[in-house]
């Protein structure tokens, strides 16, 4: 068996893992974010100034925000259920130390602090949880696309062959969700009146880099005979094409239908697609080809998974647009966001009930077909992931109130109440110290060049696979390679951000 076929077999015929294990794994990123923020606040408490060294900030961010995720999907995967409680206990210890060591003159009763916290006003122009969600989806995807080729990465985390819920199956849908919640149709202010199809041409132009990247990946993979999982998207299709065509189709739908009704469009798309799968031969065609023997003759047969799964991904995109519109409603107080979290939790609960019904009576989760169960699962888990980031951010806001003057990059800015006098509003500007620290924040660095980060990760993954026999790598060597790979990617983003370079020309 050639090296190419060995690697293809290594990532094929897998069945995924449980929904519970994925949920536990997703809680790690928000806990790491909380831990990083608490450490920065503790540093300010001890030294009276924020951590200003770019070198140490990058090292701290990488060791706390990225490295634990690398360990959790490799050597710590057998004990993954114990990792979040350990990190949570560590965060509780840091918080206890901060609370006990804060300055004497700032001490007020804990009950009063809670009351003040609920009345705290947050900057309505920026929701850090959205940024962090998108960055972490990118980071987790970058880790997985290389780690999956090493034996230390559990096979249950890789993409399932036909049915199943692998971590990488979720990552694909989460990428669509993250793009949709910040799409132009969401960010466009409701009071701005534009012709209905004015932005459609702009959207067609904006996706050309994805088309070029898709063609580039196709040509490079075929020319060097790089290993690929054909049943993932097909012979010629890849995820760059999926991102481009879903965005184009969504822009067309949003130009036809009111964007506030995008959730209705999403439900109709997902349900209709599932009905067609169940009542016609479409499911058999996707899984086995037109001849029932997995033929790849002809463009449609060759790329049937990539082409037909577009309907499911489009449904996820449209549902995510509705989420984005709801999130950007003006909630400028802690109390308002606590109520929003409660509503989102209820929504997640309802979605998981629907997921159970869908799997029992329609079809199990299938990323290969992007069926109804897959759509519900992705939206439910994305909302869960987002809720965890919001809760972490609110906890950091509470801790910052204990230590006056402390700052955490990519965390909510505390501002004056909207009914404050103009004098007070001008005084509120210097309070936004987080913005001054953004140049030394790894999250901000990756966020500024997200497509470049994803492209760089894909290129580096290919280089590592060409140079190294990943399948037979030892544990210590694997961890070393994965850390070097992620640190190099993060360092490039950090340097570009420090020089204020954004490689976007479309």
ABEGO torsion letter per residue (X at the ends): XBAAAAAAAAABGBAEBBAAAAAAAAAAAAAAAAAAAAAAAAAAAAAGBBBABAAAAAAAAAAAAAAAAAAAABAAAAAAAAAAAAAAAAAAAAAAAAAAABBAAABBBAAAAAAAAAABBBBAABBAAAAAAAAAAAAAAAAAAAAAABAABBAAABBBAABEBBAAAAAAAAAAAAAAAABAAAABBAABBBBAAAAAAAAAAAAAAAAAAAAAAAAAAAAAGBBBBAAAAEAABBAAAAAAAAAAAAAAAAAABBAAAAAAAAAAAAAAAAAAAAABAAAAAAAAEAAGAGBABEAAAAAAAAAAAAAAAAAAAAAAAAAAAAAABBBABAAAAAAAAAAAAAAAAAAAAAAAAAAAAABBBBAAAGBAAAAAAAAAAAAAAAAAAAAAAAAAAAAAAABBGBBBBGBBBBBBBAABBAAAAAAAAAABAAAAAAAABAAAAAAABAAAAAAAAAAAAAAAAAABBAAABBAAAAAAAAAAAAAAAAAAAAAAAAAGBBBBAX
